[in-house]
């Protein structure tokens, strides 16, 4: 393992160091959780949009959604839109990825 000599086990850290590391981890965990929730909310909003016209028009409407919100797309949001486009074109894996993202994955028996 690279740089294993540089790692300090928690048992050898002071209580203040452990507390500070736990605080940093909690902050990072909260930020990651908020980011996942935002992506899920975007997916749910886009999936609730009505389908009218051709698939190309629908994709353009989805892309205009970001403009309506007044913000630039992040890479994750652009990837989500690409997955949605693929799902509309009949890609089963893209559909499954979106379904799993919004929390509707069926239980595995």
C-alpha positions in Angstrom: 0.0 0.0 0.0 1.5 3.4 -1.0 2.4 5.7 1.8 1.2 3.3 4.5 4.1 4.6 6.7 2.5 8.1 6.7 -0.8 7.0 8.1 -1.5 7.6 11.8 -4.0 5.2 13.4 -6.8 6.8 15.4 -5.6 5.1 18.5 -2.4 7.2 18.3 -4.2 10.5 17.8 -5.3 12.9 20.6 -9.0 13.3 21.4 -8.9 16.8 19.9 -7.5 15.5 16.6 -10.1 12.7 16.4 -12.9 15.2 17.2 -11.6 17.6 14.5 -11.4 14.7 11.9 -14.9 13.5 12.8 -16.2 17.1 12.4 -14.6 17.3 8.9 -16.0 14.0 7.9 -19.5 15.0 9.0 -19.3 18.2 7.0 -18.1 16.3 3.9 -20.9 13.7 4.4 -23.6 16.4 4.6 -22.3 18.0 1.4 -22.3 14.7 -0.5 -25.8 13.9 0.8 -27.1 17.3 -0.4 -25.5 16.8 -3.8 -27.1 13.4 -4.2 -30.5 14.8 -3.2 -30.2 17.6 -5.7 -29.4 15.2 -8.5 -32.3 13.0 -7.5 -34.7 16.0 -7.4 -33.6 17.1 -10.8 -34.2 13.6 -12.2 -37.6 13.5 -10.6 -38.5 16.9 -12.0 -37.4 16.1 -15.5 -39.1 12.7 -15.4 -42.4 14.5 -14.5 -42.3 16.6 -17.6 -45.0 15.8 -20.1 -44.0 14.2 -23.4 -45.2 16.1 -26.5 -43.9 16.1 -30.0 -40.7 14.2 -31.0 -38.0 12.9 -28.7 -35.7 15.6 -30.0 -38.1 18.4 -28.8 -38.4 16.7 -25.4 -34.6 16.6 -25.0 -34.4 20.3 -25.9 -37.1 21.1 -23.3 -35.1 19.2 -20.7 -32.0 21.2 -21.6 -33.9 24.4 -21.4 -35.0 23.4 -17.9 -31.5 24.4 -16.6 -31.8 27.8 -18.3 -35.2 28.3 -16.6 -33.5 27.6 -13.3 -30.9 30.3 -14.1 -27.8 28.2 -13.7 -25.2 26.3 -15.8 -25.4 22.5 -16.0 -22.8 20.6 -14.0 -21.1 17.6 -15.5 -23.3 15.3 -13.4 -26.5 17.0 -14.6 -25.3 16.8 -18.2 -24.6 13.1 -17.7 -28.1 12.7 -16.3 -29.6 14.4 -19.4 -27.6 12.1 -21.6 -28.9 9.1 -19.7 -32.4 10.4 -20.1 -31.9 10.8 -23.9 -30.5 7.2 -24.1 -33.5 5.9 -22.1 -35.9 7.7 -24.4 -34.1 6.0 -27.3 -34.8 2.6 -25.7 -31.5 1.9 -23.8 -32.6 -0.4 -20.9 -29.3 0.2 -18.9 -29.9 4.0 -19.0 -33.5 3.4 -17.8 -32.3 1.2 -15.0 -29.7 3.8 -13.9 -32.3 6.5 -13.8 -34.7 4.3 -12.0 -32.1 3.4 -9.4 -31.2 7.1 -9.0 -34.7 8.1 -8.0 -35.0 5.3 -5.6 -37.5 3.0 -7.4 -35.3 0.0 -7.8 -37.4 -3.1 -7.1 -36.2 -5.4 -4.3 -34.0 -8.3 -5.2 -35.4 -11.6 -4.2 
